[in-house]
Amino acid sequence: MKIYTLKVMPIFLSLLLLIIFFPSICLAADADKIFKENNKAVVVVVTFDANDNPISQGSGFIVRADGAVVTNYHVISNAKVIKIKVGDKILNVEGLIYTDKENDLVILKAKGEKLQTVRLGDIAKTNIGEKVYVISSPEGLENTISDGILSGIRDITSDRKVLQITAPVSSGSSGGPVFNKNGEVIGIATFILRESQNINFAMPVNLVKNKIESKKVITLKDSEIRDYTKTAEYWFNLGYYSLVSGMHKEAIEFYKQGIRIKPDYANAHLLLGAGYDKLGMNKEAIESYKQAIRLKPDHTDAHLLLGGAYGASGMYKEAIEAYKMVIRLKPDYTDAHYSLGLIYIILNNRGSALDEYKILKSLNSEKANELFDSIYE
């Protein structure tokens, strides 16, 4: 019997070790494959002032064989000259194909031909929890790969999204591609909060997919590249990333700075209110939401959050009116029907709460069931 056991145990242990380490081996193989397939399409973006003094360095990736390169707008902030390092080659950037300061994105046009390109994915086909890989040039190290997971797809507002990833990124990684396990780019690494290294962000690649083929190029001289830190968009984005990282006081100050630059920035007022909300400052939150609505009367998010702030303040009649306004503007807004139903429950108006439940059944069965359970608690 002892002889039998001695023969089986090594086999058992081998199988056990294989089960334990096989996932890690597979992930390492995926990373190696993705790096080898895309290394030559990931570039270093270097910017210079009018006297050819270097300003900054970031990352980017090639999306067209003739030299179209995607990176962050803040990477080229204040640049007069931009160069792209592709392996041992240095390419001059002749202009900009597309600029989106709000989402911190730009497509550069470098002088190139027959360059290797990345494959683009679709964030709509991506699931939270999937493995992701970032290839970039952090801290001056050229093209390294890091991995993590897609930990969230967050709504900045109802029409803007951002990816939250756990893959480590550092200074110099901005503009680098975020790959899925199939080696397709699903995002562009963006702002890095040093106070929150486990939470990093990327903009969805879908924002640039339909802009890549444009042949129109604006020269650097005519593009008027601004200092990004002097734009309201910079402070808005910094505020948002701070807000979702739990840095609420910092977020409030960042939004205030954005509003000083651009007083009519409705979304900045909106998320300033969200910052106040997080700190339980309901009065200030209500005023910020109202200001967002004054600037943009049909702002459904502002009306929705105003309803929440009224509810938290015990102003239930006002909360009902705010939620009803959301529904008038957007009849299928699930959160508005759900929140309105909760207010009716607080007021012991079961009939009206059930009306909202019936509407929710056709919009979102999960939310409908949650409301139903709350009605009969």
DRENTOR-835187 format. One record per residue: residue in one letter; x, y, z of N, C-alpha, C in turn. Coordinates in steps of 0.1 Angstrom, whole numbers, padded with zeros to 4 digits, always signed. Last residue first. Example, Ala and Ser with C-alpha at 12.3 -4.5 7.8 and 13.67 -1.06 7.14 Angstrom:
s+0128-0022+0071+0137-0011+0071+0129+0000+0079a+0132-0057+0078+0123-0045+0078+0132-0033+0078
# end
This chain:
e-0418+0458+0022-0409+0455+0033-0417+0456+0046y-0431+0464-0002-0437+0454+0007-0428+0450+0019i-0414+0482-0015-0428+0485-0013-0434+0477-0002s-0391+0468-0018-0391+0479-0009-0405+0483-0006d-0398+0450-0038-0394+0445-0025-0395+0456-0014f-0402+0468-0059-0414+0460-0054-0411+0455-0040l-0376+0477-0063-0387+0486-0059-0398+0479-0053e-0365+0453-0072-0359+0460-0060-0370+0469-0055n-0379+0448-0095-0380+0439-0084-0375+0445-0071a-0371+0470-0111-0385+0468-0108-0387+0459-0095k-0344+0464-0114-0348+0476-0106-0362+0475-0102e-0348+0441-0130-0340+0441-0118-0344+0452-0108s-0361+0451-0153-0368+0441-0144-0361+0440-0130n-0365+0479-0168-0354+0472-0161-0360+0463-0150l-0388+0484-0183-0376+0492-0186-0364+0484-0180s-0411+0471-0176-0407+0471-0190-0394+0477-0193k-0411+0476-0149-0411+0462-0154-0407+0461-0168l-0414+0504-0145-0401+0498-0145-0400+0484-0150i-0442+0506-0145-0434+0512-0156-0420+0506-0157k-0447+0493-0121-0453+0488-0134-0445+0493-0146y-0435+0510-0103-0430+0496-0104-0435+0490-0118e-0450+0532-0105-0436+0533-0110-0431+0519-0112d-0473+0522-0093-0474+0527-0107-0460+0528-0113l-0464+0517-0068-0467+0506-0076-0468+0510-0091a-0463+0543-0059-0451+0535-0060-0453+0523-0069s-0490+0550-0058-0481+0557-0068-0468+0549-0070g-0498+0532-0038-0504+0532-0051-0495+0538-0061r-0484+0540-0015-0481+0527-0021-0486+0526-0035n-0473+0564+0000-0481+0564-0011-0479+0552-0020n-0456+0569+0022-0466+0559+0023-0477+0560+0012l-0434+0584+0016-0446+0592+0019-0458+0583+0021i-0416+0565+0010-0413+0573+0022-0426+0580+0026i-0427+0557-0015-0427+0548-0004-0425+0555+0010y-0422+0579-0031-0436+0576-0028-0437+0566-0016i-0394+0576-0032-0400+0588-0025-0415+0585-0021l-0393+0553-0047-0388+0553-0033-0393+0565-0025g-0403+0562-0072-0410+0552-0064-0406+0551-0050l-0383+0580-0079-0396+0585-0076-0404+0575-0068s-0362+0561-0084-0361+0571-0073-0374+0577-0069y-0373+0548-0106-0370+0540-0094-0369+0550-0082h-0376+0568-0125-0388+0561-0121-0385+0553-0107a-0349+0575-0127-0359+0585-0123-0371+0578-0118d-0335+0552-0136-0332+0558-0123-0342+0568-0118t-0346+0550-0163-0349+0540-0152-0347+0546-0138y-0361+0569-0185-0350+0570-0176-0353+0561-0163d-0380+0571-0205-0375+0558-0202-0363+0558-0192p-0386+0599-0208-0396+0590-0202-0391+0576-0198k-0371+0626-0204-0366+0613-0209-0375+0602-0202l-0385+0648-0196-0375+0650-0206-0370+0636-0212r-0403+0637-0178-0408+0644-0190-0398+0646-0201i-0385+0626-0161-0393+0617-0168-0400+0624-0180v-0374+0649-0149-0365+0640-0156-0374+0631-0166m-0397+0659-0137-0391+0666-0148-0382+0658-0156k-0401+0640-0117-0411+0641-0128-0406+0649-0140y-0379+0646-0101-0380+0633-0108-0390+0633-0119a-0387+0672-0092-0375+0670-0100-0375+0657-0107e-0411+0666-0079-0412+0675-0090-0399+0673-0099i-0401+0650-0058-0411+0645-0067-0411+0653-0080a-0385+0669-0044-0379+0658-0050-0388+0651-0061e-0405+0686-0034-0395+0691-0044-0388+0680-0052k-0416+0669-0016-0424+0674-0027-0416+0680-0038y-0395+0663+0001-0400+0653-0007-0409+0658-0018m-0370+0672+0016-0379+0680+0008-0385+0672-0003g-0350+0659+0030-0364+0658+0035-0374+0666+0027s-0326+0659+0019-0329+0670+0028-0343+0669+0034a-0327+0638+0002-0318+0637+0013-0320+0648+0024g-0344+0649-0017-0348+0637-0009-0340+0636+0003y-0328+0668-0028-0340+0672-0021-0344+0661-0012a-0308+0652-0039-0304+0661-0029-0316+0666-0021g-0324+0638-0059-0317+0631-0048-0313+0640-0036g-0331+0659-0075-0342+0651-0068-0336+0644-0056l-0306+0666-0085-0313+0676-0077-0324+0669-0069l-0301+0644-0100-0293+0645-0088-0300+0656-0079l-0321+0649-0121-0321+0636-0113-0313+0638-0100h-0313+0673-0131-0327+0672-0125-0327+0660-0116a-0288+0666-0141-0289+0676-0131-0303+0675-0124d-0295+0647-0160-0287+0643-0149-0288+0653-0138t-0309+0663-0179-0316+0652-0172-0308+0648-0159h-0311+0694-0188-0300+0685-0183-0307+0674-0174d-0326+0714-0200-0330+0700-0203-0319+0690-0198p-0313+0738-0192-0326+0734-0187-0330+0720-0189k-0284+0748-0185-0289+0737-0195-0302+0732-0189l-0282+0768-0166-0273+0768-0178-0278+0759-0189r-0300+0759-0147-0301+0773-0153-0294+0774-0166i-0289+0735-0141-0301+0735-0148-0304+0749-0154a-0266+0743-0127-0264+0734-0139-0277+0735-0148q-0279+0755-0106-0271+0763-0116-0268+0756-0128k-0290+0733-0093-0299+0744-0099-0291+0752-0109y-0267+0721-0085-0276+0714-0095-0285+0724-0101s-0258+0740-0066-0250+0736-0078-0258+0729-0089e-0278+0740-0047-0276+0752-0055-0267+0749-0067i-0276+0713-0038-0289+0718-0044-0286+0730-0053a-0251+0714-0026-0253+0705-0037-0266+0710-0045e-0255+0732-0005-0246+0736-0016-0248+0727-0028k-0273+0716+0010-0277+0729+0006-0268+0734-0006n-0258+0692+0016-0270+0692+0007-0274+0706+0002m-0232+0679+0021-0235+0693+0021-0246+0696+0011g-0221+0654+0023-0234+0657+0030-0237+0671+0030l-0201+0648+0006-0197+0654+0019-0209+0657+0028k-0214+0641-0017-0206+0631-0010-0202+0635+0004d-0225+0666-0024-0234+0655-0020-0226+0645-0012y-0203+0680-0034-0209+0684-0021-0218+0673-0016g-0199+0664-0057-0189+0665-0047-0194+0669-0033a-0222+0670-0071-0220+0656-0067-0209+0656-0056g-0218+0697-0076-0229+0693-0067-0227+0679-0062l-0198+0694-0094-0195+0701-0082-0205+0698-0071l-0212+0682-0114-0204+0673-0106-0198+0680-0094l-0227+0706-0123-0233+0693-0120-0225+0684-0110h-0207+0724-0129-0216+0727-0118-0223+0714-0113a-0196+0709-0151-0188+0712-0139-0196+0716-0127n-0218+0709-0169-0214+0697-0163-0204+0699-0151a-0219+0737-0176-0230+0731-0169-0226+0718-0162y-0200+0763-0177-0197+0749-0179-0208+0741-0170d-0199+0790-0175-0211+0784-0180-0210+0769-0183p-0173+0798-0166-0185+0799-0157-0198+0792-0162k-0144+0787-0169-0156+0786-0178-0168+0786-0170i-0126+0793-0148-0122+0795-0162-0134+0795-0172r-0142+0787-0126-0136+0800-0127-0132+0803-0142i-0148+0760-0132-0159+0770-0133-0153+0784-0133g-0123+0749-0126-0128+0748-0139-0139+0758-0142q-0122+0755-0098-0112+0761-0107-0117+0760-0122k-0143+0739-0089-0144+0753-0088-0134+0761-0097y-0133+0714-0095-0144+0718-0102-0146+0733-0101f-0112+0713-0076-0109+0712-0090-0120+0717-0098e-0126+0715-0052-0117+0726-0055-0113+0725-0070i-0139+0690-0053-0147+0703-0052-0138+0714-0057a-0118+0672-0052-0126+0673-0064-0134+0686-0064e-0109+0675-0026-0100+0679-0038-0108+0681-0050k-0130+0664-0013-0127+0678-0010-0118+0683-0022h-0130+0637-0022-0141+0646-0025-0138+0661-0023m-0116+0613-0032-0109+0625-0028-0119+0637-0031g-0126+0589-0043-0129+0592-0029-0122+0605-0024s-0123+0586-0069-0113+0580-0061-0114+0583-0046v-0143+0600-0080-0145+0586-0080-0134+0579-0072l-0131+0626-0077-0143+0623-0071-0145+0608-0070s-0108+0625-0093-0106+0626-0078-0119+0622-0071y-0119+0624-0118-0111+0613-0113-0108+0613-0098y-0133+0649-0118-0140+0636-0118-0132+0625-0113g-0112+0668-0116-0122+0667-0105-0129+0654-0106l-0098+0663-0139-0091+0660-0127-0101+0659-0115n-0119+0671-0157-0114+0657-0157-0107+0654-0144f-0120+0699-0150-0132+0690-0149-0128+0675-0148w-0095+0707-0156-0099+0707-0142-0111+0699-0140y-0095+0704-0184-0085+0698-0176-0089+0696-0161e-0116+0720-0192-0117+0706-0194-0107+0698-0185a-0108+0746-0189-0118+0741-0179-0119+0726-0180t-0072+0750-0192-0085+0748-0197-0095+0743-0187k-0047+0751-0183-0054+0764-0183-0068+0763-0189t-0036+0727-0188-0039+0730-0174-0046+0743-0172y-0030+0727-0215-0042+0720-0210-0045+0724-0196d-0022+0753-0234-0017+0747-0221-0030+0741-0215r-0031+0745-0268-0031+0753-0256-0025+0745-0244i-0024+0748-0301-0024+0739-0290-0022+0746-0277e-0032+0759-0327-0032+0766-0315-0034+0756-0303s-0030+0750-0354-0039+0742-0344-0041+0749-0331d-0013+0762-0371-0027+0766-0371-0035+0760-0361k+0011+0748-0365+0011+0762-0364-0004+0768-0363l+0004+0722-0371+0007+0725-0357+0006+0740-0355t-0023+0720-0395-0008+0721-0391-0007+0725-0377i-0047+0696-0397-0045+0710-0394-0030+0711-0389v-0058+0675-0423-0048+0677-0413-0046+0692-0410k-0081+0652-0435-0079+0666-0432-0069+0667-0420k-0088+0626-0437-0076+0630-0444-0072+0645-0442s-0101+0603-0414-0101+0616-0419-0087+0620-0425e-0100+0578-0401-0098+0578-0416-0098+0592-0422i-0105+0583-0374-0092+0579-0378-0090+0581-0393k-0130+0586-0364-0122+0599-0367-0109+0595-0374n-0142+0564-0353-0148+0570-0366-0141+0583-0370k-0126+0560-0330-0127+0550-0341-0132+0556-0354v-0126+0576-0308-0118+0580-0319-0119+0571-0331l-0143+0565-0289-0144+0579-0291-0136+0584-0303n-0137+0538-0286-0148+0542-0295-0149+0557-0298v-0119+0536-0266-0113+0538-0279-0124+0542-0289p-0125+0554-0236-0129+0543-0245-0124+0546-0260m-0098+0564-0215-0109+0568-0223-0112+0557-0233a-0089+0552-0183-0087+0552-0197-0099+0556-0204f-0073+0553-0151-0084+0555-0160-0080+0555-0174n-0068+0536-0119-0063+0543-0131-0074+0544-0141i-0062+0528-0087-0073+0532-0096-0067+0541-0107n-0039+0524-0073-0047+0512-0077-0059+0515-0085q-0029+0550-0067-0023+0542-0078-0030+0529-0081s-0037+0577-0057-0046+0565-0058-0041+0556-0069e-0020+0598-0057-0026+0594-0044-0034+0582-0045r-0016+0601-0084-0005+0595-0076-0010+0591-0063l-0036+0596-0109-0037+0602-0096-0027+0595-0087i-0035+0601-0143-0029+0593-0132-0030+0601-0119f-0055+0602-0173-0050+0608-0160-0045+0598-0150t-0051+0575-0195-0052+0589-0194-0047+0593-0180a-0050+0551-0221-0046+0554-0207-0046+0570-0206i-0076+0542-0240-0064+0551-0241-0061+0555-0227g-0090+0510-0250-0090+0523-0243-0077+0530-0245i-0089+0487-0265-0103+0491-0260-0103+0505-0253v-0072+0471-0290-0072+0483-0281-0087+0486-0278e-0067+0436-0288-0074+0447-0294-0074+0459-0285g-0059+0412-0278-0049+0421-0284-0055+0432-0291n-0076+0397-0264-0075+0394-0278-0065+0403-0285k-0078+0409-0239-0070+0396-0240-0068+0392-0254n-0074+0444-0247-0081+0433-0241-0073+0420-0243f-0052+0472-0240-0056+0460-0248-0065+0451-0240v-0047+0505-0241-0052+0495-0232-0058+0484-0241p-0019+0526-0252-0031+0517-0255-0034+0507-0244g-0010+0558-0238-0007+0544-0242-0020+0536-0244g-0017+0582-0228-0018+0580-0242-0015+0566-0247s+0006+0580-0201-0005+0587-0207-0005+0586-0222s+0030+0571-0192+0021+0561-0197+0009+0568-0204g+0044+0592-0181+0049+0587-0194+0040+0577-0200s+0039+0581-0148+0042+0592-0157+0049+0587-0169s+0021+0548-0149+0029+0559-0143+0031+0570-0153v-0001+0522-0141+0004+0531-0151+0011+0543-0143p-0012+0489-0135-0003+0500-0131+0001+0509-0143a-0046+0481-0140-0032+0479-0145-0024+0491-0141t-0071+0485-0132-0062+0483-0121-0048+0481-0127i-0094+0510-0146-0085+0498-0147-0076+0497-0135q-0123+0523-0159-0114+0522-0147-0107+0509-0147l-0132+0543-0186-0128+0530-0181-0120+0531-0169v-0160+0565-0190-0146+0563-0188-0143+0549-0182k-0184+0583-0209-0180+0571-0201-0165+0572-0200r-0212+0604-0214-0198+0603-0214-0194+0591-0205d-0239+0609-0211-0234+0607-0225-0219+0606-0226s-0244+0612-0184-0252+0602-0191-0247+0599-0205t-0210+0615-0173-0224+0620-0173-0231+0610-0181i-0194+0594-0167-0190+0607-0162-0203+0615-0161d-0200+0561-0158-0206+0573-0165-0201+0586-0159r-0175+0536-0161-0182+0546-0153-0188+0556-0162i-0168+0504-0158-0171+0514-0170-0180+0524-0164g-0142+0487-0140-0155+0494-0141-0156+0502-0154s-0119+0472-0141-0127+0471-0129-0140+0479-0129l-0102+0452-0160-0112+0463-0162-0121+0463-0150i-0071+0444-0144-0084+0441-0149-0092+0454-0152g-0037+0441-0156-0047+0443-0145-0060+0439-0150d-0003+0446-0165-0016+0440-0167-0024+0443-0154s+0021+0462-0187+0016+0459-0174+0002+0453-0175i+0051+0465-0206+0037+0460-0205+0033+0458-0191t+0070+0492-0221+0069+0481-0211+0054+0477-0211n+0085+0513-0239+0076+0502-0241+0077+0490-0232e+0112+0527-0223+0105+0525-0235+0098+0512-0236l+0111+0547-0195+0114+0533-0200+0106+0530-0212g+0102+0571-0186+0113+0571-0196+0117+0557-0201e+0080+0566-0170+0092+0570-0164+0104+0569-0173p+0066+0543-0194+0066+0549-0181+0079+0554-0176s+0054+0538-0222+0067+0541-0218+0068+0549-0205s+0032+0509-0227+0035+0524-0227+0050+0525-0223i+0005+0488-0228+0018+0490-0233+0021+0505-0233v-0016+0471-0206-0012+0485-0211+0002+0484-0215y-0043+0449-0206-0029+0451-0207-0026+0465-0212v-0069+0431-0188-0064+0442-0197-0049+0443-0196k-0094+0408-0182-0080+0411-0181-0077+0422-0192e-0127+0417-0171-0118+0411-0181-0104+0416-0178g-0143+0431-0153-0136+0419-0148-0127+0413-0158i-0168+0440-0176-0161+0443-0164-0155+0430-0158n-0164+0433-0211-0171+0430-0198-0162+0434-0186t-0171+0446-0243-0161+0443-0232-0169+0442-0219k-0185+0455-0264-0183+0441-0263-0174+0436-0252a-0183+0482-0262-0196+0477-0260-0196+0461-0259i-0157+0488-0270-0160+0487-0255-0174+0481-0253d-0140+0471-0294-0152+0478-0291-0156+0477-0277g-0107+0475-0308-0118+0467-0303-0130+0476-0301l-0083+0477-0334-0092+0483-0325-0103+0475-0321r-0049+0468-0337-0063+0465-0340-0072+0471-0330v-0022+0490-0347-0029+0482-0337-0042+0478-0343t+0003+0489-0373-0008+0495-0366-0014+0485-0356q+0035+0497-0387+0026+0487-0381+0015+0494-0373l+0038+0517-0417+0040+0515-0403+0031+0504-0397k+0039+0527-0443+0041+0512-0441+0044+0509-0426e+0052+0559-0434+0046+0550-0444+0049+0535-0440g+0049+0592-0421+0054+0578-0421+0047+0571-0432k+0048+0619-0403+0052+0616-0416+0058+0602-0416a+0018+0619-0382+0032+0619-0384+0036+0616-0399k-0008+0634-0369-0004+0629-0382+0011+0631-0384l-0027+0625-0340-0016+0632-0347-0014+0626-0360i-0056+0630-0323-0050+0621-0333-0040+0629-0341v-0064+0632-0288-0059+0638-0301-0054+0627-0310l-0082+0638-0258-0078+0629-0269-0073+0637-0281d-0098+0645-0236-0084+0645-0235-0078+0636-0245n-0125+0650-0238-0121+0637-0234-0106+0634-0234e-0123+0678-0244-0132+0673-0233-0128+0659-0228k-0106+0680-0266-0101+0684-0253-0110+0679-0241d-0100+0664-0292-0112+0664-0283-0106+0667-0269t-0091+0666-0326-0088+0671-0313-0101+0670-0305y-0075+0652-0354-0087+0653-0346-0083+0657-0332i-0051+0655-0368-0063+0650-0375-0075+0653-0368l-0025+0679-0368-0035+0672-0360-0047+0668-0369g+0009+0676-0382-0004+0683-0378-0013+0674-0370e+0033+0664-0386+0030+0675-0394+0017+0683-0390v+0059+0652-0366+0044+0653-0367+0041+0666-0375n+0086+0632-0377+0081+0645-0374+0066+0645-0375l+0100+0603-0362+0091+0609-0372+0086+0622-0367i+0127+0583-0358+0121+0595-0353+0113+0601-0364k+0133+0548-0351+0130+0559-0360+0124+0571-0353d+0136+0526-0335+0148+0535-0337+0146+0547-0346g+0104+0527-0325+0116+0519-0324+0128+0528-0325v+0094+0557-0331+0089+0544-0334+0101+0535-0335k+0086+0587-0317+0097+0577-0317+0091+0564-0319i+0076+0618-0330+0072+0604-0326+0084+0595-0327k+0075+0652-0320+0081+0641-0327+0076+0627-0321i+0064+0685-0323+0061+0671-0318+0068+0661-0326v+0066+0719-0314+0071+0708-0323+0068+0695-0316k+0051+0732-0296+0053+0739-0309+0059+0729-0319a+0028+0724-0270+0038+0720-0279+0039+0729-0292n+0009+0727-0250+0019+0738-0252+0029+0735-0263s+0003+0693-0247+0001+0706-0241+0012+0716-0244i+0005+0667-0255+0010+0676-0264+0008+0691-0259v-0008+0654-0233+0006+0650-0237+0013+0661-0246h-0034+0662-0233-0025+0668-0223-0010+0665-0226y-0045+0646-0253-0043+0660-0256-0033+0666-0246n-0030+0613-0257-0038+0623-0249-0035+0637-0254t-0031+0597-0290-0025+0600-0277-0035+0609-0269v-0027+0580-0321-0036+0584-0310-0028+0586-0297v-0015+0587-0353-0012+0583-0339-0022+0589-0329a-0009+0580-0386-0019+0585-0377-0017+0579-0363g+0009+0569-0405+0014+0577-0394+0004+0584-0386d+0001+0552-0425+0008+0564-0429+0011+0574-0418a-0013+0532-0412+0001+0529-0417+0008+0541-0422r-0030+0541-0383-0029+0541-0397-0015+0540-0402v-0025+0540-0356-0038+0535-0361-0039+0535-0376i-0001+0537-0331-0004+0539-0345-0016+0533-0350f-0002+0553-0299-0002+0541-0307-0007+0545-0321g+0017+0567-0271+0007+0567-0281+0007+0554-0289s+0030+0585-0243+0029+0574-0251+0018+0576-0261g+0052+0613-0236+0040+0604-0233+0041+0593-0242q+0069+0641-0223+0070+0628-0230+0058+0620-0226s+0077+0676-0227+0071+0665-0220+0072+0652-0229i+0096+0695-0237+0086+0699-0227+0081+0686-0220p+0129+0703-0249+0118+0693-0246+0109+0697-0235n+0134+0730-0270+0136+0725-0257+0125+0715-0254d+0131+0744-0294+0135+0730-0294+0139+0724-0281n+0119+0768-0290+0134+0768-0291+0139+0754-0291a+0092+0763-0288+0097+0770-0300+0112+0770-0301d+0093+0730-0272+0089+0744-0273+0094+0750-0286f+0082+0696-0279+0093+0707-0277+0086+0720-0278t+0074+0662-0270+0070+0676-0274+0082+0686-0271v+0071+0629-0280+0079+0638-0273+0076+0652-0279v+0058+0597-0276+0054+0611-0281+0062+0621-0273v+0066+0565-0286+0068+0576-0276+0065+0589-0283v+0042+0539-0295+0052+0549-0298+0054+0558-0285v+0033+0508-0308+0032+0517-0297+0044+0526-0297a+0039+0491-0328+0029+0500-0331+0026+0510-0319k+0057+0473-0319+0062+0482-0329+0051+0493-0333n+0042+0458-0301+0053+0466-0296+0057+0477-0306n+0022+0439-0308+0019+0454-0309+0031+0463-0305e+0031+0413-0307+0022+0417-0318+0021+0432-0319k+0045+0412-0282+0052+0410-0295+0044+0414-0307f+0024+0418-0264+0035+0427-0265+0042+0425-0279i+0007+0396-0268+0002+0409-0271+0013+0419-0273k+0024+0375-0260+0019+0375-0273+0014+0389-0277d+0028+0382-0233+0040+0381-0242+0035+0382-0256a+0002+0381-0223+0010+0393-0222+0021+0393-0232d-0003+0353-0227-0011+0363-0233-0004+0377-0234a+0016+0342-0210+0017+0339-0224+0009+0349-0232a+0007+0351-0186+0020+0355-0190+0022+0353-0205l-0018+0337-0185-0018+0352-0185-0004+0357-0190c-0008+0310-0184-0016+0315-0196-0016+0330-0197i+0004+0310-0159+0012+0307-0171+0005+0312-0184s-0018+0315-0143-0007+0325-0144+0002+0323-0156p-0033+0292-0147-0038+0305-0151-0027+0315-0152f-0014+0272-0137-0018+0272-0151-0024+0286-0155f-0009+0269-0110-0001+0279-0117-0005+0280-0132i-0029+0251-0100-0026+0264-0093-0019+0274-0102i-0028+0229-0118-0040+0237-0116-0038+0250-0110l-0001+0222-0113-0005+0226-0127-0018+0234-0126l-0002+0214-0087+0006+0225-0091+0002+0231-0104l-0019+0191-0090-0023+0202-0082-0015+0215-0085l-0003+0175-0107-0016+0180-0112-0020+0192-0104s+0018+0171-0089+0021+0177-0102+0008+0183-0108l+0005+0157-0068+0011+0170-0066+0014+0178-0079f-0002+0134-0082-0012+0142-0076-0007+0157-0074i+0023+0123-0088+0014+0127-0099+0003+0137-0094p+0033+0119-0062+0040+0129-0071+0031+0133-0083m+0013+0100-0052+0015+0114-0047+0022+0123-0056v+0016+0075-0065+0005+0084-0068+0007+0098-0064k+0038+0063-0054+0037+0065-0068+0027+0075-0072l+0032+0062-0027+0044+0069-0032+0044+0072-0047t+0010+0045-0027+0009+0059-0023+0020+0067-0028y+0022+0020-0035+0011+0026-0043+0010+0041-0040i+0038+0015-0012+0044+0017-0026+0034+0024-0035k+0020+0012+0007+0028+0024+0008+0035+0026-0006m+0008-0012+0000+0000+0000+0000+0009+0013+0000
# end
